Amino acid sequence: MSDGGRFDRNERLFGVEGQARIRTTRLAVVGAGGLGSFVVPEAAYLGVGAMTVIDDDVVTESSLNRLLGA
C-alpha cells in the first residue's frame, strides 16, 4: 500500500513494486534537444533512478524555442 508520499499516484497506477522497479531503472537519452529536453524531466518526475544524457549540441539563440528550460 502506498504511504501517500511523493510517488503516491504512480504507486496507485503501477503498484509499490512497479514504482520500485522504475526507481531502479537506468535511462540513457541521446539528444536533449526538441524531444529529449521534455523526456528527461518527465522521466525524473516519474521517478527514474539514474539517467545519462548525451548531447554535444550547443545552445544558440535560434534553438531556444525548442529547448525546455533553456
Predicted model as a PDB file, atoms N, CA, C, CB and O in Angstrom, pLDDT in the B-factor column:
MODEL        1                                                                  
ATOM      1  N   MET A   1       0.839  -1.190   0.000  1.00 57.00           N  
ATOM      2  CA  MET A   1       0.000   0.000   0.000  1.00 57.00           C  
ATOM      3  C   MET A   1       0.879   1.247   0.000  1.00 57.00           C  
ATOM      4  CB  MET A   1      -0.952   0.002   1.219  1.00 57.00           C  
ATOM      5  O   MET A   1       1.935   1.273   0.633  1.00 57.00           O  
ATOM      6  N   SER A   2       0.447   2.251  -0.695  1.00 57.00           N  
ATOM      7  CA  SER A   2       1.190   3.497  -0.791  1.00 57.00           C  
ATOM      8  C   SER A   2       1.141   4.262   0.524  1.00 57.00           C  
ATOM      9  CB  SER A   2       0.641   4.359  -1.923  1.00 57.00           C  
ATOM     10  O   SER A   2       0.167   4.170   1.272  1.00 57.00           O  
ATOM     11  N   ASP A   3       2.214   5.025   0.800  1.00 67.00           N  
ATOM     12  CA  ASP A   3       2.260   5.807   2.037  1.00 67.00           C  
ATOM     13  C   ASP A   3       1.824   7.255   1.832  1.00 67.00           C  
ATOM     14  CB  ASP A   3       3.658   5.776   2.612  1.00 67.00           C  
ATOM     15  O   ASP A   3       1.929   8.055   2.761  1.00 67.00           O  
ATOM     16  N   GLY A   4       1.335   7.619   0.637  1.00 74.00           N  
ATOM     17  CA  GLY A   4       0.899   8.991   0.369  1.00 74.00           C  
ATOM     18  C   GLY A   4       2.041   9.943   0.100  1.00 74.00           C  
ATOM     19  O   GLY A   4       1.859  11.158   0.178  1.00 74.00           O  
ATOM     20  N   GLY A   5       3.227   9.417  -0.217  1.00 89.00           N  
ATOM     21  CA  GLY A   5       4.410  10.240  -0.438  1.00 89.00           C  
ATOM     22  C   GLY A   5       4.497  10.808  -1.844  1.00 89.00           C  
ATOM     23  O   GLY A   5       3.500  10.910  -2.559  1.00 89.00           O  
ATOM     24  N   ARG A   6       5.684  11.164  -2.212  1.00 92.00           N  
ATOM     25  CA  ARG A   6       5.964  11.844  -3.485  1.00 92.00           C  
ATOM     26  C   ARG A   6       5.433  11.074  -4.691  1.00 92.00           C  
ATOM     27  CB  ARG A   6       7.459  12.057  -3.641  1.00 92.00           C  
ATOM     28  O   ARG A   6       4.953  11.693  -5.641  1.00 92.00           O  
ATOM     29  N   PHE A   7       5.504   9.755  -4.680  1.00 94.00           N  
ATOM     30  CA  PHE A   7       5.097   8.949  -5.822  1.00 94.00           C  
ATOM     31  C   PHE A   7       3.790   8.193  -5.571  1.00 94.00           C  
ATOM     32  CB  PHE A   7       6.193   7.970  -6.173  1.00 94.00           C  
ATOM     33  O   PHE A   7       3.567   7.126  -6.144  1.00 94.00           O  
ATOM     34  N   ASP A   8       2.946   8.735  -4.731  1.00 94.00           N  
ATOM     35  CA  ASP A   8       1.682   8.094  -4.365  1.00 94.00           C  
ATOM     36  C   ASP A   8       0.836   7.743  -5.586  1.00 94.00           C  
ATOM     37  CB  ASP A   8       0.891   9.001  -3.439  1.00 94.00           C  
ATOM     38  O   ASP A   8       0.339   6.622  -5.693  1.00 94.00           O  
ATOM     39  N   ARG A   9       0.671   8.683  -6.498  1.00 94.00           N  
ATOM     40  CA  ARG A   9      -0.183   8.414  -7.663  1.00 94.00           C  
ATOM     41  C   ARG A   9       0.448   7.374  -8.588  1.00 94.00           C  
ATOM     42  CB  ARG A   9      -0.446   9.712  -8.441  1.00 94.00           C  
ATOM     43  O   ARG A   9      -0.258   6.549  -9.169  1.00 94.00           O  
ATOM     44  N   ASN A  10       1.762   7.411  -8.723  1.00 94.00           N  
ATOM     45  CA  ASN A  10       2.437   6.376  -9.516  1.00 94.00           C  
ATOM     46  C   ASN A  10       2.204   5.008  -8.886  1.00 94.00           C  
ATOM     47  CB  ASN A  10       3.959   6.669  -9.629  1.00 94.00           C  
ATOM     48  O   ASN A  10       1.928   4.032  -9.585  1.00 94.00           O  
ATOM     49  N   GLU A  11       2.316   4.944  -7.570  1.00 95.00           N  
ATOM     50  CA  GLU A  11       2.145   3.669  -6.877  1.00 95.00           C  
ATOM     51  C   GLU A  11       0.718   3.158  -7.003  1.00 95.00           C  
ATOM     52  CB  GLU A  11       2.519   3.809  -5.406  1.00 95.00           C  
ATOM     53  O   GLU A  11       0.493   1.948  -7.035  1.00 95.00           O  
ATOM     54  N   ARG A  12      -0.233   4.055  -7.072  1.00 95.00           N  
ATOM     55  CA  ARG A  12      -1.616   3.623  -7.287  1.00 95.00           C  
ATOM     56  C   ARG A  12      -1.784   3.004  -8.670  1.00 95.00           C  
ATOM     57  CB  ARG A  12      -2.581   4.806  -7.118  1.00 95.00           C  
ATOM     58  O   ARG A  12      -2.556   2.060  -8.839  1.00 95.00           O  
ATOM     59  N   LEU A  13      -1.069   3.528  -9.651  1.00 95.00           N  
ATOM     60  CA  LEU A  13      -1.159   3.009 -11.010  1.00 95.00           C  
ATOM     61  C   LEU A  13      -0.298   1.766 -11.202  1.00 95.00           C  
ATOM     62  CB  LEU A  13      -0.751   4.078 -12.002  1.00 95.00           C  
ATOM     63  O   LEU A  13      -0.775   0.750 -11.707  1.00 95.00           O  
ATOM     64  N   PHE A  14       0.969   1.845 -10.803  1.00 95.00           N  
ATOM     65  CA  PHE A  14       1.929   0.769 -11.057  1.00 95.00           C  
ATOM     66  C   PHE A  14       2.067  -0.209  -9.901  1.00 95.00           C  
ATOM     67  CB  PHE A  14       3.269   1.353 -11.365  1.00 95.00           C  
ATOM     68  O   PHE A  14       2.601  -1.304 -10.080  1.00 95.00           O  
ATOM     69  N   GLY A  15       1.597   0.167  -8.728  1.00 96.00           N  
ATOM     70  CA  GLY A  15       1.826  -0.619  -7.524  1.00 96.00           C  
ATOM     71  C   GLY A  15       3.162  -0.231  -6.900  1.00 96.00           C  
ATOM     72  O   GLY A  15       4.017   0.349  -7.569  1.00 96.00           O  
ATOM     73  N   VAL A  16       3.338  -0.543  -5.644  1.00 95.00           N  
ATOM     74  CA  VAL A  16       4.578  -0.210  -4.944  1.00 95.00           C  
ATOM     75  C   VAL A  16       5.761  -0.922  -5.602  1.00 95.00           C  
ATOM     76  CB  VAL A  16       4.479  -0.594  -3.447  1.00 95.00           C  
ATOM     77  O   VAL A  16       6.835  -0.340  -5.752  1.00 95.00           O  
ATOM     78  N   GLU A  17       5.561  -2.182  -5.992  1.00 97.00           N  
ATOM     79  CA  GLU A  17       6.643  -2.932  -6.641  1.00 97.00           C  
ATOM     80  C   GLU A  17       6.987  -2.319  -8.003  1.00 97.00           C  
ATOM     81  CB  GLU A  17       6.246  -4.418  -6.809  1.00 97.00           C  
ATOM     82  O   GLU A  17       8.160  -2.234  -8.365  1.00 97.00           O  
ATOM     83  N   GLY A  18       5.981  -1.900  -8.746  1.00 96.00           N  
ATOM     84  CA  GLY A  18       6.225  -1.264 -10.038  1.00 96.00           C  
ATOM     85  C   GLY A  18       7.005   0.025  -9.893  1.00 96.00           C  
ATOM     86  O   GLY A  18       7.913   0.291 -10.681  1.00 96.00           O  
ATOM     87  N   GLN A  19       6.665   0.832  -8.895  1.00 96.00           N  
ATOM     88  CA  GLN A  19       7.390   2.080  -8.666  1.00 96.00           C  
ATOM     89  C   GLN A  19       8.818   1.797  -8.235  1.00 96.00           C  
ATOM     90  CB  GLN A  19       6.679   2.935  -7.612  1.00 96.00           C  
ATOM     91  O   GLN A  19       9.734   2.534  -8.600  1.00 96.00           O  
ATOM     92  N   ALA A  20       9.014   0.748  -7.471  1.00 96.00           N  
ATOM     93  CA  ALA A  20      10.379   0.373  -7.073  1.00 96.00           C  
ATOM     94  C   ALA A  20      11.197  -0.021  -8.304  1.00 96.00           C  
ATOM     95  CB  ALA A  20      10.351  -0.796  -6.047  1.00 96.00           C  
ATOM     96  O   ALA A  20      12.387   0.285  -8.379  1.00 96.00           O  
ATOM     97  N   ARG A  21      10.569  -0.694  -9.266  1.00 97.00           N  
ATOM     98  CA  ARG A  21      11.274  -1.059 -10.499  1.00 97.00           C  
ATOM     99  C   ARG A  21      11.629   0.186 -11.310  1.00 97.00           C  
ATOM    100  CB  ARG A  21      10.416  -2.017 -11.346  1.00 97.00           C  
ATOM    101  O   ARG A  21      12.706   0.251 -11.903  1.00 97.00           O  
ATOM    102  N   ILE A  22      10.739   1.166 -11.340  1.00 97.00           N  
ATOM    103  CA  ILE A  22      11.034   2.426 -12.035  1.00 97.00           C  
ATOM    104  C   ILE A  22      12.234   3.109 -11.376  1.00 97.00           C  
ATOM    105  CB  ILE A  22       9.792   3.373 -12.021  1.00 97.00           C  
ATOM    106  O   ILE A  22      13.112   3.629 -12.063  1.00 97.00           O  
ATOM    107  N   ARG A  23      12.266   3.104 -10.052  1.00 96.00           N  
ATOM    108  CA  ARG A  23      13.353   3.747  -9.311  1.00 96.00           C  
ATOM    109  C   ARG A  23      14.706   3.098  -9.606  1.00 96.00           C  
ATOM    110  CB  ARG A  23      13.068   3.691  -7.813  1.00 96.00           C  
ATOM    111  O   ARG A  23      15.737   3.768  -9.553  1.00 96.00           O  
ATOM    112  N   THR A  24      14.709   1.809  -9.912  1.00 97.00           N  
ATOM    113  CA  THR A  24      15.975   1.126 -10.200  1.00 97.00           C  
ATOM    114  C   THR A  24      16.313   1.127 -11.693  1.00 97.00           C  
ATOM    115  CB  THR A  24      15.916  -0.307  -9.691  1.00 97.00           C  
ATOM    116  O   THR A  24      17.339   0.581 -12.097  1.00 97.00           O  
ATOM    117  N   THR A  25      15.457   1.736 -12.507  1.00 96.00           N  
ATOM    118  CA  THR A  25      15.686   1.810 -13.947  1.00 96.00           C  
ATOM    119  C   THR A  25      16.798   2.791 -14.268  1.00 96.00           C  
ATOM    120  CB  THR A  25      14.405   2.210 -14.675  1.00 96.00           C  
ATOM    121  O   THR A  25      16.904   3.851 -13.650  1.00 96.00           O  
ATOM    122  N   ARG A  26      17.625   2.431 -15.239  1.00 97.00           N  
ATOM    123  CA  ARG A  26      18.663   3.328 -15.760  1.00 97.00           C  
ATOM    124  C   ARG A  26      18.247   3.719 -17.165  1.00 97.00           C  
ATOM    125  CB  ARG A  26      20.094   2.648 -15.752  1.00 97.00           C  
ATOM    126  O   ARG A  26      17.900   2.857 -17.973  1.00 97.00           O  
ATOM    127  N   LEU A  27      18.277   5.009 -17.464  1.00 97.00           N  
ATOM    128  CA  LEU A  27      17.812   5.531 -18.739  1.00 97.00           C  
ATOM    129  C   LEU A  27      18.921   6.324 -19.405  1.00 97.00           C  
ATOM    130  CB  LEU A  27      16.563   6.404 -18.552  1.00 97.00           C  
ATOM    131  O   LEU A  27      19.592   7.129 -18.758  1.00 97.00           O  
ATOM    132  N   ALA A  28      19.113   6.097 -20.694  1.00 98.00           N  
ATOM    133  CA  ALA A  28      20.035   6.913 -21.487  1.00 98.00           C  
ATOM    134  C   ALA A  28      19.213   7.658 -22.519  1.00 98.00           C  
ATOM    135  CB  ALA A  28      21.151   6.039 -22.170  1.00 98.00           C  
ATOM    136  O   ALA A  28      18.420   7.055 -23.242  1.00 98.00           O  
ATOM    137  N   VAL A  29      19.400   8.967 -22.590  1.00 97.00           N  
ATOM    138  CA  VAL A  29      18.711   9.799 -23.572  1.00 97.00           C  
ATOM    139  C   VAL A  29      19.777  10.367 -24.496  1.00 97.00           C  
ATOM    140  CB  VAL A  29      17.867  10.947 -22.884  1.00 97.00           C  
ATOM    141  O   VAL A  29      20.668  11.098 -24.064  1.00 97.00           O  
ATOM    142  N   VAL A  30      19.673  10.021 -25.770  1.00 97.00           N  
ATOM    143  CA  VAL A  30      20.623  10.525 -26.758  1.00 97.00           C  
ATOM    144  C   VAL A  30      19.940  11.655 -27.498  1.00 97.00           C  
ATOM    145  CB  VAL A  30      21.098   9.397 -27.744  1.00 97.00           C  
ATOM    146  O   VAL A  30      19.013  11.436 -28.277  1.00 97.00           O  
ATOM    147  N   GLY A  31      20.407  12.857 -27.248  1.00 93.00           N  
ATOM    148  CA  GLY A  31      19.816  14.052 -27.839  1.00 93.00           C  
ATOM    149  C   GLY A  31      18.893  14.731 -26.844  1.00 93.00           C  
ATOM    150  O   GLY A  31      17.825  14.210 -26.523  1.00 93.00           O  
ATOM    151  N   ALA A  32      19.295  15.876 -26.363  1.00 89.00           N  
ATOM    152  CA  ALA A  32      18.499  16.615 -25.378  1.00 89.00           C  
ATOM    153  C   ALA A  32      17.916  17.877 -25.994  1.00 89.00           C  
ATOM    154  CB  ALA A  32      19.351  16.974 -24.151  1.00 89.00           C  
ATOM    155  O   ALA A  32      17.782  18.903 -25.328  1.00 89.00           O  
ATOM    156  N   GLY A  33      17.573  17.790 -27.265  1.00 87.00           N  
ATOM    157  CA  GLY A  33      17.006  18.936 -27.969  1.00 87.00           C  
ATOM    158  C   GLY A  33      15.500  18.977 -27.842  1.00 87.00           C  
ATOM    159  O   GLY A  33      14.953  18.892 -26.743  1.00 87.00           O  
ATOM    160  N   GLY A  34      14.833  19.109 -28.982  1.00 86.00           N  
ATOM    161  CA  GLY A  34      13.386  19.285 -29.014  1.00 86.00           C  
ATOM    162  C   GLY A  34      12.616  18.239 -28.242  1.00 86.00           C  
ATOM    163  O   GLY A  34      11.730  18.599 -27.467  1.00 86.00           O  
ATOM    164  N   LEU A  35      12.904  16.973 -28.412  1.00 91.00           N  
ATOM    165  CA  LEU A  35      12.195  15.914 -27.696  1.00 91.00           C  
ATOM    166  C   LEU A  35      12.878  15.561 -26.379  1.00 91.00           C  
ATOM    167  CB  LEU A  35      12.088  14.674 -28.569  1.00 91.00           C  
ATOM    168  O   LEU A  35      12.223  15.444 -25.344  1.00 91.00           O  
ATOM    169  N   GLY A  36      14.188  15.393 -26.426  1.00 92.00           N  
ATOM    170  CA  GLY A  36      14.916  14.980 -25.223  1.00 92.00           C  
ATOM    171  C   GLY A  36      14.775  15.946 -24.064  1.00 92.00           C  
ATOM    172  O   GLY A  36      14.764  15.519 -22.910  1.00 92.00           O  
ATOM    173  N   SER A  37      14.667  17.250 -24.343  1.00 90.00           N  
ATOM    174  CA  SER A  37      14.546  18.222 -23.254  1.00 90.00           C  
ATOM    175  C   SER A  37      13.208  18.108 -22.538  1.00 90.00           C  
ATOM    176  CB  SER A  37      14.722  19.635 -23.787  1.00 90.00           C  
ATOM    177  O   SER A  37      13.047  18.643 -21.441  1.00 90.00           O  
ATOM    178  N   PHE A  38      12.248  17.418 -23.143  1.00 92.00           N  
ATOM    179  CA  PHE A  38      10.976  17.134 -22.473  1.00 92.00           C  
ATOM    180  C   PHE A  38      11.011  15.768 -21.797  1.00 92.00           C  
ATOM    181  CB  PHE A  38       9.813  17.198 -23.476  1.00 92.00           C  
ATOM    182  O   PHE A  38      10.438  15.594 -20.722  1.00 92.00           O  
ATOM    183  N   VAL A  39      11.675  14.802 -22.416  1.00 95.00           N  
ATOM    184  CA  VAL A  39      11.723  13.441 -21.879  1.00 95.00           C  
ATOM    185  C   VAL A  39      12.467  13.386 -20.545  1.00 95.00           C  
ATOM    186  CB  VAL A  39      12.387  12.502 -22.883  1.00 95.00           C  
ATOM    187  O   VAL A  39      12.018  12.717 -19.614  1.00 95.00           O  
ATOM    188  N   VAL A  40      13.585  14.074 -20.449  1.00 95.00           N  
ATOM    189  CA  VAL A  40      14.427  13.993 -19.247  1.00 95.00           C  
ATOM    190  C   VAL A  40      13.685  14.438 -17.981  1.00 95.00           C  
ATOM    191  CB  VAL A  40      15.679  14.848 -19.433  1.00 95.00           C  
ATOM    192  O   VAL A  40      13.667  13.679 -17.012  1.00 95.00           O  
ATOM    193  N   PRO A  41      13.070  15.630 -17.937  1.00 94.00           N  
ATOM    194  CA  PRO A  41      12.373  15.994 -16.698  1.00 94.00           C  
ATOM    195  C   PRO A  41      11.155  15.117 -16.417  1.00 94.00           C  
ATOM    196  CB  PRO A  41      11.942  17.441 -16.762  1.00 94.00           C  
ATOM    197  O   PRO A  41      10.850  14.851 -15.254  1.00 94.00           O  
ATOM    198  N   GLU A  42      10.455  14.662 -17.457  1.00 95.00           N  
ATOM    199  CA  GLU A  42       9.301  13.793 -17.221  1.00 95.00           C  
ATOM    200  C   GLU A  42       9.737  12.458 -16.632  1.00 95.00           C  
ATOM    201  CB  GLU A  42       8.525  13.565 -18.524  1.00 95.00           C  
ATOM    202  O   GLU A  42       9.061  11.922 -15.754  1.00 95.00           O  
ATOM    203  N   ALA A  43      10.852  11.917 -17.100  1.00 97.00           N  
ATOM    204  CA  ALA A  43      11.374  10.666 -16.535  1.00 97.00           C  
ATOM    205  C   ALA A  43      11.768  10.877 -15.072  1.00 97.00           C  
ATOM    206  CB  ALA A  43      12.593  10.156 -17.358  1.00 97.00           C  
ATOM    207  O   ALA A  43      11.556  10.004 -14.230  1.00 97.00           O  
ATOM    208  N   ALA A  44      12.341  12.038 -14.783  1.00 95.00           N  
ATOM    209  CA  ALA A  44      12.693  12.338 -13.392  1.00 95.00           C  
ATOM    210  C   ALA A  44      11.443  12.443 -12.520  1.00 95.00           C  
ATOM    211  CB  ALA A  44      13.500  13.644 -13.312  1.00 95.00           C  
ATOM    212  O   ALA A  44      11.428  11.937 -11.398  1.00 95.00           O  
ATOM    213  N   TYR A  45      10.400  13.092 -13.027  1.00 95.00           N  
ATOM    214  CA  TYR A  45       9.138  13.191 -12.279  1.00 95.00           C  
ATOM    215  C   TYR A  45       8.515  11.822 -12.059  1.00 95.00           C  
ATOM    216  CB  TYR A  45       8.148  14.096 -13.014  1.00 95.00           C  
ATOM    217  O   TYR A  45       7.865  11.587 -11.041  1.00 95.00           O  
ATOM    218  N   LEU A  46       8.712  10.919 -13.015  1.00 95.00           N  
ATOM    219  CA  LEU A  46       8.183   9.565 -12.888  1.00 95.00           C  
ATOM    220  C   LEU A  46       8.929   8.780 -11.815  1.00 95.00           C  
ATOM    221  CB  LEU A  46       8.268   8.835 -14.226  1.00 95.00           C  
ATOM    222  O   LEU A  46       8.381   7.854 -11.217  1.00 95.00           O  
ATOM    223  N   GLY A  47      10.189   9.161 -11.577  1.00 96.00           N  
ATOM    224  CA  GLY A  47      10.968   8.506 -10.528  1.00 96.00           C  
ATOM    225  C   GLY A  47      12.099   7.648 -11.033  1.00 96.00           C  
ATOM    226  O   GLY A  47      12.654   6.860 -10.268  1.00 96.00           O  
ATOM    227  N   VAL A  48      12.466   7.775 -12.315  1.00 97.00           N  
ATOM    228  CA  VAL A  48      13.589   7.004 -12.847  1.00 97.00           C  
ATOM    229  C   VAL A  48      14.829   7.294 -12.004  1.00 97.00           C  
ATOM    230  CB  VAL A  48      13.845   7.345 -14.352  1.00 97.00           C  
ATOM    231  O   VAL A  48      15.160   8.451 -11.744  1.00 97.00           O  
ATOM    232  N   GLY A  49      15.504   6.238 -11.584  1.00 94.00           N  
ATOM    233  CA  GLY A  49      16.587   6.378 -10.621  1.00 94.00           C  
ATOM    234  C   GLY A  49      17.891   6.941 -11.142  1.00 94.00           C  
ATOM    235  O   GLY A  49      18.585   7.647 -10.410  1.00 94.00           O  
ATOM    236  N   ALA A  50      18.251   6.652 -12.392  1.00 97.00           N  
ATOM    237  CA  ALA A  50      19.534   7.110 -12.920  1.00 97.00           C  
ATOM    238  C   ALA A  50      19.386   7.416 -14.404  1.00 97.00           C  
ATOM    239  CB  ALA A  50      20.644   6.049 -12.686  1.00 97.00           C  
ATOM    240  O   ALA A  50      18.789   6.642 -15.152  1.00 97.00           O  
ATOM    241  N   MET A  51      19.932   8.548 -14.818  1.00 97.00           N  
ATOM    242  CA  MET A  51      19.860   8.948 -16.218  1.00 97.00           C  
ATOM    243  C   MET A  51      21.219   9.418 -16.708  1.00 97.00           C  
ATOM    244  CB  MET A  51      18.815  10.051 -16.411  1.00 97.00           C  
ATOM    245  O   MET A  51      21.995  10.032 -15.975  1.00 97.00           O  
ATOM    246  N   THR A  52      21.478   9.112 -17.961  1.00 97.00           N  
ATOM    247  CA  THR A  52      22.632   9.653 -18.660  1.00 97.00           C  
ATOM    248  C   THR A  52      22.085  10.383 -19.873  1.00 97.00           C  
ATOM    249  CB  THR A  52      23.669   8.526 -19.066  1.00 97.00           C  
ATOM    250  O   THR A  52      21.337   9.811 -20.666  1.00 97.00           O  
ATOM    251  N   VAL A  53      22.462  11.656 -20.018  1.00 96.00           N  
ATOM    252  CA  VAL A  53      22.001  12.458 -21.144  1.00 96.00           C  
ATOM    253  C   VAL A  53      23.208  12.730 -22.038  1.00 96.00           C  
ATOM    254  CB  VAL A  53      21.326  13.798 -20.662  1.00 96.00           C  
ATOM    255  O   VAL A  53      24.225  13.255 -21.584  1.00 96.00           O  
ATOM    256  N   ILE A  54      23.084  12.371 -23.302  1.00 96.00           N  
ATOM    257  CA  ILE A  54      24.188  12.513 -24.247  1.00 96.00           C  
ATOM    258  C   ILE A  54      23.779  13.491 -25.336  1.00 96.00           C  
ATOM    259  CB  ILE A  54      24.588  11.140 -24.857  1.00 96.00           C  
ATOM    260  O   ILE A  54      22.822  13.247 -26.071  1.00 96.00           O  
ATOM    261  N   ASP A  55      24.498  14.588 -25.438  1.00 93.00           N  
ATOM    262  CA  ASP A  55      24.212  15.577 -26.475  1.00 93.00           C  
ATOM    263  C   ASP A  55      25.377  16.539 -26.551  1.00 93.00           C  
ATOM    264  CB  ASP A  55      22.881  16.334 -26.191  1.00 93.00           C  
ATOM    265  O   ASP A  55      25.730  17.173 -25.556  1.00 93.00           O  
ATOM    266  N   ASP A  56      25.972  16.653 -27.718  1.00 92.00           N  
ATOM    267  CA  ASP A  56      27.094  17.582 -27.871  1.00 92.00           C  
ATOM    268  C   ASP A  56      26.680  18.864 -28.588  1.00 92.00           C  
ATOM    269  CB  ASP A  56      28.229  16.912 -28.632  1.00 92.00           C  
ATOM    270  O   ASP A  56      27.529  19.644 -29.018  1.00 92.00           O  
ATOM    271  N   ASP A  57      25.374  19.075 -28.716  1.00 87.00           N  
ATOM    272  CA  ASP A  57      24.870  20.276 -29.369  1.00 87.00           C  
ATOM    273  C   ASP A  57      25.175  21.504 -28.523  1.00 87.00           C  
ATOM    274  CB  ASP A  57      23.359  20.162 -29.624  1.00 87.00           C  
ATOM    275  O   ASP A  57      25.333  21.409 -27.306  1.00 87.00           O  
ATOM    276  N   VAL A  58      25.253  22.636 -29.166  1.00 88.00           N  
ATOM    277  CA  VAL A  58      25.469  23.913 -28.480  1.00 88.00           C  
ATOM    278  C   VAL A  58      24.188  24.719 -28.575  1.00 88.00           C  
ATOM    279  CB  VAL A  58      26.676  24.703 -29.094  1.00 88.00           C  
ATOM    280  O   VAL A  58      23.629  24.883 -29.659  1.00 88.00           O  
ATOM    281  N   VAL A  59      23.723  25.225 -27.434  1.00 87.00           N  
ATOM    282  CA  VAL A  59      22.509  26.040 -27.416  1.00 87.00           C  
ATOM    283  C   VAL A  59      22.804  27.383 -28.064  1.00 87.00           C  
ATOM    284  CB  VAL A  59      21.982  26.232 -25.966  1.00 87.00           C  
ATOM    285  O   VAL A  59      23.764  28.067 -27.709  1.00 87.00           O  
ATOM    286  N   THR A  60      21.960  27.744 -29.018  1.00 90.00           N  
ATOM    287  CA  THR A  60      22.086  29.039 -29.688  1.00 90.00           C  
ATOM    288  C   THR A  60      20.762  29.785 -29.556  1.00 90.00           C  
ATOM    289  CB  THR A  60      22.481  28.864 -31.194  1.00 90.00           C  
ATOM    290  O   THR A  60      19.747  29.202 -29.175  1.00 90.00           O  
ATOM    291  N   GLU A  61      20.781  31.035 -29.862  1.00 92.00           N  
ATOM    292  CA  GLU A  61      19.555  31.831 -29.773  1.00 92.00           C  
ATOM    293  C   GLU A  61      18.455  31.252 -30.662  1.00 92.00           C  
ATOM    294  CB  GLU A  61      19.836  33.288 -30.165  1.00 92.00           C  
ATOM    295  O   GLU A  61      17.282  31.270 -30.291  1.00 92.00           O  
ATOM    296  N   SER A  62      18.832  30.742 -31.830  1.00 90.00           N  
ATOM    297  CA  SER A  62      17.819  30.202 -32.750  1.00 90.00           C  
ATOM    298  C   SER A  62      17.271  28.847 -32.315  1.00 90.00           C  
ATOM    299  CB  SER A  62      18.402  30.077 -34.135  1.00 90.00           C  
ATOM    300  O   SER A  62      16.262  28.399 -32.860  1.00 90.00           O  
ATOM    301  N   SER A  63      17.907  28.179 -31.347  1.00 86.00           N  
ATOM    302  CA  SER A  63      17.396  26.877 -30.896  1.00 86.00           C  
ATOM    303  C   SER A  63      16.637  26.968 -29.568  1.00 86.00           C  
ATOM    304  CB  SER A  63      18.548  25.893 -30.754  1.00 86.00           C  
ATOM    305  O   SER A  63      16.110  25.960 -29.097  1.00 86.00           O  
ATOM    306  N   LEU A  64      16.571  28.134 -28.968  1.00 87.00           N  
ATOM    307  CA  LEU A  64      15.923  28.277 -27.659  1.00 87.00           C  
ATOM    308  C   LEU A  64      14.445  27.898 -27.694  1.00 87.00           C  
ATOM    309  CB  LEU A  64      16.067  29.703 -27.163  1.00 87.00           C  
ATOM    310  O   LEU A  64      13.915  27.404 -26.699  1.00 87.00           O  
ATOM    311  N   ASN A  65      13.782  28.117 -28.804  1.00 87.00           N  
ATOM    312  CA  ASN A  65      12.353  27.799 -28.872  1.00 87.00           C  
ATOM    313  C   ASN A  65      12.090  26.299 -28.830  1.00 87.00           C  
ATOM    314  CB  ASN A  65      11.750  28.384 -30.134  1.00 87.00           C  
ATOM    315  O   ASN A  65      10.946  25.897 -28.620  1.00 87.00           O  
ATOM    316  N   ARG A  66      13.096  25.462 -29.018  1.00 84.00           N  
ATOM    317  CA  ARG A  66      12.930  24.014 -28.997  1.00 84.00           C  
ATOM    318  C   ARG A  66      13.409  23.360 -27.713  1.00 84.00           C  
ATOM    319  CB  ARG A  66      13.652  23.416 -30.148  1.00 84.00           C  
ATOM    320  O   ARG A  66      13.232  22.155 -27.537  1.00 84.00           O  
ATOM    321  N   LEU A  67      14.004  24.114 -26.825  1.00 83.00           N  
ATOM    322  CA  LEU A  67      14.647  23.532 -25.643  1.00 83.00           C  
ATOM    323  C   LEU A  67      13.920  23.921 -24.366  1.00 83.00           C  
ATOM    324  CB  LEU A  67      16.106  23.970 -25.562  1.00 83.00           C  
ATOM    325  O   LEU A  67      13.876  25.094 -23.997  1.00 83.00           O  
ATOM    326  N   LEU A  68      13.364  22.951 -23.709  1.00 81.00           N  
ATOM    327  CA  LEU A  68      12.695  23.177 -22.431  1.00 81.00           C  
ATOM    328  C   LEU A  68      13.733  23.598 -21.409  1.00 81.00           C  
ATOM    329  CB  LEU A  68      11.933  21.905 -21.957  1.00 81.00           C  
ATOM    330  O   LEU A  68      14.733  22.903 -21.228  1.00 81.00           O  
ATOM    331  N   GLY A  69      13.525  24.696 -20.751  1.00 77.00           N  
ATOM    332  CA  GLY A  69      14.409  25.140 -19.682  1.00 77.00           C  
ATOM    333  C   GLY A  69      15.627  25.919 -20.124  1.00 77.00           C  
ATOM    334  O   GLY A  69      16.452  26.287 -19.287  1.00 77.00           O  
ATOM    335  N   ALA A  70      15.768  26.183 -21.414  1.00 76.00           N  
ATOM    336  CA  ALA A  70      16.950  26.918 -21.868  1.00 76.00           C  
ATOM    337  C   ALA A  70      16.763  28.413 -21.691  1.00 76.00           C  
ATOM    338  CB  ALA A  70      17.250  26.600 -23.331  1.00 76.00           C  
ATOM    339  O   ALA A  70      17.658  29.190 -22.021  1.00 76.00           O  
TER     340      ALA A  70                                                      
ENDMDL                                                                          
END                                                                             
